[in-house]
Amino acid sequence: MKVLKVPGRTIAVFVLPGLLLYVCLVFVPILVSLYTGLLKWDGLTSAEFIGFGNFKDMFFNDPVFWPSVRRTLLYAVASMLEIPLCLFMAILLNRYLKRANTLVSIYFTPVILSVVIIGQLWKTVYNPASAGGMLNGVLISLGLDSWTHNWLTEPKIAMFALYFVSLWQFFGYHLLIQYTGVSNIPDELYEAAKIDGADGFKADRYITLPLIVPIFKISIVLAFIGSLQAFDLVMVMTAGGPAHATDVISTHMYNSSFMSFKYGYGSAIATFLVVVCLVFTGFINTVFNKIERKFN
């Protein structure tokens, strides 16, 4: 306030509307969801207050809940594993291609496609060879018949098939973020390092990696939190099946709320998901803040 030399009331007048809107759109729905999670309610008839009964059932009596949590966390971890590769490719593109923007835009194309289109496309790819499935057809033509599978209907494989599609879809997204960060590092730093004998990947170790940490953190947070909320792709490709083998937290919440008419129970799952997102966002920020302080 002293720097801006503006009265506090003036700042409050400009800040307050946005703050109220943010609170109404973010915190009020969370509080409503928390309250609804304390009710035994089908969403249509009158509700009954049961305290933490839904949470007790969710943690101790629901055979689908914890496996869905495990799959969601694996989904999130898998989504982060491609980011170092995106950074590596961004460094190569920035260093060896003069006009890499076109190539980055091509990689970005799956991001702008509808999830429904992507889901239907990959369902066609994963189909059995008898139904024209491209993946099984290629494996058979290579003589690898034993590698063919019903990719979306075998419980042990279906989730990994979904992981791969998600990685494919968002590879270009994270590549664009990393490439933007790498390309904005001043060339003067690399020229000075070259004079001191640091070139190529040695320069990347002492210049690119320390300066790219904030951008890298953004990709990690977006990938992790986005994966925790994964819903649309799973619903389009498997709807949580077969036999709940691809259920994640959000699909379990949807099925409980709208297919089983246990709206209160679904709200309890939603509250759990919000808490998980907040905890892991705080954890990731803490880790990267320590890394940034180390490099600074």
GUMIMI-655895 format. One record per residue (C-alpha): residue number from 1; residue in one letter; x, y, z. Coordinates in pm, whole numbers, plus 50000, padded with zeros to 5 digits. Layout:
i NUM, aa A, east X, north Y, up Z
...
REM end
This chain:
i 1, aa M, east 50000, north 50000, up 50000
i 2, aa K, east 50283, north 50240, up 50085
i 3, aa V, east 50454, north 50163, up 49756
i 4, aa L, east 50137, north 50222, up 49555
i 5, aa K, east 50047, north 50533, up 49759
i 6, aa V, east 49680, north 50436, up 49733
i 7, aa P, east 49438, north 50437, up 50029
i 8, aa G, east 49351, north 50095, up 50166
i 9, aa R, east 48981, north 50149, up 50103
i 10, aa T, east 49048, north 50209, up 49734
i 11, aa I, east 49242, north 49882, up 49709
i 12, aa A, east 48964, north 49702, up 49896
i 13, aa V, east 48702, north 49835, up 49651
i 14, aa F, east 48893, north 49684, up 49358
i 15, aa V, east 48994, north 49360, up 49529
i 16, aa L, east 48672, north 49278, up 49714
i 17, aa P, east 48447, north 49192, up 49413
i 18, aa G, east 48700, north 48947, up 49273
i 19, aa L, east 48762, north 48799, up 49617
i 20, aa L, east 48390, north 48752, up 49683
i 21, aa L, east 48343, north 48592, up 49341
i 22, aa Y, east 48635, north 48356, up 49406
i 23, aa V, east 48499, north 48259, up 49747
i 24, aa C, east 48149, north 48198, up 49604
i 25, aa L, east 48274, north 47988, up 49314
i 26, aa V, east 48543, north 47790, up 49497
i 27, aa F, east 48494, north 47771, up 49872
i 28, aa V, east 48113, north 47774, up 49895
i 29, aa P, east 48073, north 47463, up 49671
i 30, aa I, east 48340, north 47286, up 49876
i 31, aa L, east 48159, north 47366, up 50200
i 32, aa V, east 47826, north 47261, up 50049
i 33, aa S, east 47984, north 46935, up 49934
i 34, aa L, east 48126, north 46877, up 50283
i 35, aa Y, east 47784, north 46935, up 50441
i 36, aa T, east 47609, north 46713, up 50185
i 37, aa G, east 47862, north 46442, up 50265
i 38, aa L, east 47719, north 46433, up 50616
i 39, aa L, east 47374, north 46343, up 50485
i 40, aa K, east 47206, north 46023, up 50380
i 41, aa W, east 47045, north 46162, up 50067
i 42, aa D, east 46953, north 46034, up 49724
i 43, aa G, east 46937, north 46387, up 49581
i 44, aa L, east 46559, north 46375, up 49535
i 45, aa T, east 46379, north 46299, up 49857
i 46, aa S, east 46433, north 46438, up 50206
i 47, aa A, east 46781, north 46403, up 50357
i 48, aa E, east 46882, north 46251, up 50689
i 49, aa F, east 47180, north 46382, up 50887
i 50, aa I, east 47411, north 46089, up 50970
i 51, aa G, east 47730, north 46271, up 51073
i 52, aa F, east 48043, north 46101, up 50943
i 53, aa G, east 47859, north 45782, up 50847
i 54, aa N, east 47933, north 45825, up 50477
i 55, aa F, east 48302, north 45880, up 50549
i 56, aa K, east 48310, north 45570, up 50773
i 57, aa D, east 48152, north 45360, up 50498
i 58, aa M, east 48388, north 45510, up 50241
i 59, aa F, east 48704, north 45432, up 50438
i 60, aa F, east 48610, north 45093, up 50587
i 61, aa N, east 48320, north 44930, up 50400
i 62, aa D, east 48353, north 45026, up 50033
i 63, aa P, east 48547, north 44762, up 49834
i 64, aa V, east 48573, north 44996, up 49534
i 65, aa F, east 48702, north 45306, up 49710
i 66, aa W, east 49064, north 45228, up 49802
i 67, aa P, east 49144, north 45052, up 49471
i 68, aa S, east 49009, north 45359, up 49292
i 69, aa V, east 49233, north 45582, up 49508
i 70, aa R, east 49534, north 45366, up 49421
i 71, aa R, east 49457, north 45385, up 49048
i 72, aa T, east 49408, north 45761, up 49069
i 73, aa L, east 49743, north 45812, up 49240
i 74, aa L, east 49915, north 45584, up 48986
i 75, aa Y, east 49743, north 45784, up 48712
i 76, aa A, east 49887, north 46103, up 48861
i 77, aa V, east 50237, north 45960, up 48901
i 78, aa A, east 50234, north 45822, up 48546
i 79, aa S, east 50130, north 46161, up 48411
i 80, aa M, east 50434, north 46321, up 48577
i 81, aa L, east 50682, north 46071, up 48436
i 82, aa E, east 50656, north 46217, up 48086
i 83, aa I, east 50751, north 46570, up 48196
i 84, aa P, east 51129, north 46508, up 48219
i 85, aa L, east 51107, north 46363, up 47867
i 86, aa C, east 50918, north 46675, up 47754
i 87, aa L, east 51191, north 46892, up 47905
i 88, aa F, east 51463, north 46689, up 47731
i 89, aa M, east 51282, north 46719, up 47396
i 90, aa A, east 51227, north 47093, up 47454
i 91, aa I, east 51602, north 47139, up 47507
i 92, aa L, east 51682, north 46947, up 47188
i 93, aa L, east 51420, north 47134, up 46984
i 94, aa N, east 51539, north 47471, up 47111
i 95, aa R, east 51902, north 47387, up 47041
i 96, aa Y, east 51893, north 47208, up 46707
i 97, aa L, east 51583, north 47341, up 46525
i 98, aa K, east 51557, north 47701, up 46412
i 99, aa R, east 51180, north 47691, up 46368
i 100, aa A, east 51057, north 47439, up 46620
i 101, aa N, east 50724, north 47615, up 46678
i 102, aa T, east 50557, north 47420, up 46397
i 103, aa L, east 50671, north 47086, up 46536
i 104, aa V, east 50562, north 47184, up 46888
i 105, aa S, east 50221, north 47285, up 46750
i 106, aa I, east 50185, north 46942, up 46588
i 107, aa Y, east 50264, north 46774, up 46919
i 108, aa F, east 50003, north 47003, up 47080
i 109, aa T, east 49722, north 46891, up 46844
i 110, aa P, east 49579, north 46611, up 47067
i 111, aa V, east 49523, north 46867, up 47344
i 112, aa I, east 49274, north 47067, up 47138
i 113, aa L, east 49078, north 46759, up 47033
i 114, aa S, east 48762, north 46667, up 47218
i 115, aa V, east 48814, north 46394, up 47477
i 116, aa V, east 48520, north 46210, up 47324
i 117, aa I, east 48698, north 46204, up 46987
i 118, aa I, east 49021, north 46087, up 47148
i 119, aa G, east 48839, north 45819, up 47344
i 120, aa Q, east 48655, north 45686, up 47041
i 121, aa L, east 48975, north 45698, up 46833
i 122, aa W, east 49171, north 45491, up 47083
i 123, aa K, east 48883, north 45250, up 47141
i 124, aa T, east 48908, north 45178, up 46769
i 125, aa V, east 49285, north 45130, up 46800
i 126, aa Y, east 49242, north 44895, up 47100
i 127, aa N, east 48963, north 44687, up 46941
i 128, aa P, east 49023, north 44315, up 46879
i 129, aa A, east 49180, north 44237, up 46541
i 130, aa S, east 48854, north 44075, up 46431
i 131, aa A, east 48683, north 44411, up 46484
i 132, aa G, east 48952, north 44602, up 46293
i 133, aa G, east 49166, north 44699, up 46594
i 134, aa M, east 49487, north 44854, up 46461
i 135, aa L, east 49715, north 44765, up 46753
i 136, aa N, east 49631, north 44395, up 46756
i 137, aa G, east 49642, north 44391, up 46374
i 138, aa V, east 49998, north 44531, up 46375
i 139, aa L, east 50109, north 44280, up 46640
i 140, aa I, east 49966, north 43989, up 46441
i 141, aa S, east 50131, north 44111, up 46120
i 142, aa L, east 50465, north 44118, up 46307
i 143, aa G, east 50414, north 43760, up 46424
i 144, aa L, east 50353, north 43869, up 46785
i 145, aa D, east 50015, north 43702, up 46824
i 146, aa S, east 50084, north 43621, up 47190
i 147, aa W, east 50111, north 43994, up 47264
i 148, aa T, east 49757, north 44067, up 47149
i 149, aa H, east 49499, north 44147, up 47416
i 150, aa N, east 49150, north 44275, up 47467
i 151, aa W, east 49309, north 44597, up 47587
i 152, aa L, east 49002, north 44760, up 47739
i 153, aa T, east 48822, north 44454, up 47872
i 154, aa E, east 49101, north 44267, up 48051
i 155, aa P, east 49104, north 44396, up 48412
i 156, aa K, east 49484, north 44376, up 48453
i 157, aa I, east 49556, north 44566, up 48133
i 158, aa A, east 49270, north 44813, up 48085
i 159, aa M, east 49405, north 45075, up 48327
i 160, aa F, east 49749, north 45077, up 48163
i 161, aa A, east 49580, north 45125, up 47826
i 162, aa L, east 49413, north 45436, up 47969
i 163, aa Y, east 49742, north 45561, up 48117
i 164, aa F, east 49902, north 45544, up 47773
i 165, aa V, east 49622, north 45741, up 47605
i 166, aa S, east 49643, north 46011, up 47871
i 167, aa L, east 50021, north 46038, up 47829
i 168, aa W, east 49977, north 46064, up 47452
i 169, aa Q, east 49709, north 46331, up 47486
i 170, aa F, east 49904, north 46564, up 47715
i 171, aa F, east 50259, north 46509, up 47590
i 172, aa G, east 50235, north 46811, up 47357
i 173, aa Y, east 50080, north 47023, up 47632
i 174, aa H, east 50375, north 46978, up 47866
i 175, aa L, east 50622, north 46995, up 47577
i 176, aa L, east 50483, north 47339, up 47489
i 177, aa I, east 50518, north 47460, up 47848
i 178, aa Q, east 50875, north 47333, up 47877
i 179, aa Y, east 50973, north 47462, up 47533
i 180, aa T, east 50838, north 47808, up 47618
i 181, aa G, east 51042, north 47809, up 47938
i 182, aa V, east 51363, north 47688, up 47771
i 183, aa S, east 51335, north 47924, up 47474
i 184, aa N, east 51296, north 48226, up 47705
i 185, aa I, east 51633, north 48171, up 47874
i 186, aa P, east 51865, north 48448, up 47743
i 187, aa D, east 52125, north 48328, up 47492
i 188, aa E, east 52383, north 48551, up 47662
i 189, aa L, east 52394, north 48309, up 47956
i 190, aa Y, east 52487, north 48017, up 47729
i 191, aa E, east 52745, north 48231, up 47542
i 192, aa A, east 52908, north 48332, up 47871
i 193, aa A, east 52906, north 47970, up 47987
i 194, aa K, east 53063, north 47861, up 47658
i 195, aa I, east 53351, north 48103, up 47713
i 196, aa D, east 53401, north 47945, up 48057
i 197, aa G, east 53409, north 47598, up 47899
i 198, aa A, east 53051, north 47489, up 47972
i 199, aa D, east 52869, north 47385, up 47656
i 200, aa G, east 52592, north 47144, up 47555
i 201, aa F, east 52443, north 46938, up 47834
i 202, aa K, east 52699, north 47073, up 48081
i 203, aa A, east 52551, north 47418, up 48024
i 204, aa D, east 52204, north 47271, up 48066
i 205, aa R, east 52302, north 47132, up 48404
i 206, aa Y, east 52418, north 47469, up 48540
i 207, aa I, east 52191, north 47709, up 48346
i 208, aa T, east 51881, north 47543, up 48196
i 209, aa L, east 51783, north 47318, up 48485
i 210, aa P, east 51809, north 47582, up 48765
i 211, aa L, east 51621, north 47841, up 48559
i 212, aa I, east 51351, north 47600, up 48441
i 213, aa V, east 51253, north 47483, up 48791
i 214, aa P, east 50949, north 47721, up 48826
i 215, aa I, east 50820, north 47615, up 48483
i 216, aa F, east 50885, north 47250, up 48563
i 217, aa K, east 50685, north 47292, up 48884
i 218, aa I, east 50388, north 47430, up 48690
i 219, aa S, east 50387, north 47123, up 48465
i 220, aa I, east 50414, north 46889, up 48763
i 221, aa V, east 50126, north 47057, up 48947
i 222, aa L, east 49904, north 47067, up 48637
i 223, aa A, east 49977, north 46704, up 48551
i 224, aa F, east 49931, north 46573, up 48903
i 225, aa I, east 49617, north 46766, up 48996
i 226, aa G, east 49466, north 46717, up 48649
i 227, aa S, east 49517, north 46342, up 48681
i 228, aa L, east 49358, north 46331, up 49025
i 229, aa Q, east 49048, north 46478, up 48860
i 230, aa A, east 49060, north 46239, up 48563
i 231, aa F, east 48706, north 46158, up 48460
i 232, aa D, east 48606, north 46221, up 48099
i 233, aa L, east 48857, north 45992, up 47926
i 234, aa V, east 48782, north 45705, up 48164
i 235, aa M, east 48406, north 45747, up 48119
i 236, aa V, east 48431, north 45755, up 47740
i 237, aa M, east 48661, north 45454, up 47706
i 238, aa T, east 48559, north 45215, up 47984
i 239, aa A, east 48310, north 45391, up 48218
i 240, aa G, east 48508, north 45241, up 48506
i 241, aa G, east 48475, north 44881, up 48383
i 242, aa P, east 48531, north 44597, up 48350
i 243, aa A, east 48410, north 44518, up 48703
i 244, aa H, east 48542, north 44851, up 48841
i 245, aa A, east 48893, north 44768, up 48715
i 246, aa T, east 48941, north 45121, up 48576
i 247, aa D, east 48739, north 45314, up 48833
i 248, aa V, east 48918, north 45623, up 48962
i 249, aa I, east 48798, north 45850, up 49241
i 250, aa S, east 48596, north 46082, up 49018
i 251, aa T, east 48419, north 45801, up 48828
i 252, aa H, east 48341, north 45625, up 49156
i 253, aa M, east 48199, north 45953, up 49285
i 254, aa Y, east 47987, north 45994, up 48971
i 255, aa N, east 47857, north 45638, up 48978
i 256, aa S, east 47773, north 45664, up 49349
i 257, aa S, east 47599, north 46001, up 49314
i 258, aa F, east 47406, north 45965, up 48990
i 259, aa M, east 47388, north 45595, up 48905
i 260, aa S, east 47334, north 45456, up 49256
i 261, aa F, east 47147, north 45767, up 49378
i 262, aa K, east 47370, north 45799, up 49686
i 263, aa Y, east 47426, north 46172, up 49652
i 264, aa G, east 47543, north 46219, up 50010
i 265, aa Y, east 47795, north 45939, up 49976
i 266, aa G, east 47919, north 46082, up 49645
i 267, aa S, east 47967, north 46420, up 49815
i 268, aa A, east 48179, north 46251, up 50081
i 269, aa I, east 48401, north 46110, up 49803
i 270, aa A, east 48417, north 46457, up 49644
i 271, aa T, east 48528, north 46607, up 49976
i 272, aa F, east 48801, north 46344, up 50003
i 273, aa L, east 48917, north 46429, up 49650
i 274, aa V, east 48935, north 46801, up 49733
i 275, aa V, east 49142, north 46728, up 50043
i 276, aa V, east 49380, north 46504, up 49845
i 277, aa C, east 49425, north 46777, up 49580
i 278, aa L, east 49500, north 47041, up 49844
i 279, aa V, east 49743, north 46817, up 50035
i 280, aa F, east 49941, north 46713, up 49728
i 281, aa T, east 49945, north 47068, up 49586
i 282, aa G, east 50091, north 47191, up 49914
i 283, aa F, east 50342, north 46903, up 49919
i 284, aa I, east 50458, north 46968, up 49561
i 285, aa N, east 50492, north 47341, up 49626
i 286, aa T, east 50695, north 47275, up 49941
i 287, aa V, east 50931, north 47038, up 49760
i 288, aa F, east 50987, north 47274, up 49468
i 289, aa N, east 51029, north 47578, up 49694
i 290, aa K, east 51316, north 47392, up 49863
i 291, aa I, east 51465, north 47306, up 49523
i 292, aa E, east 51438, north 47669, up 49408
i 293, aa R, east 51607, north 47794, up 49727
i 294, aa K, east 51884, north 47538, up 49674
i 295, aa F, east 51954, north 47664, up 49321
i 296, aa N, east 51927, north 48029, up 49425
REM end
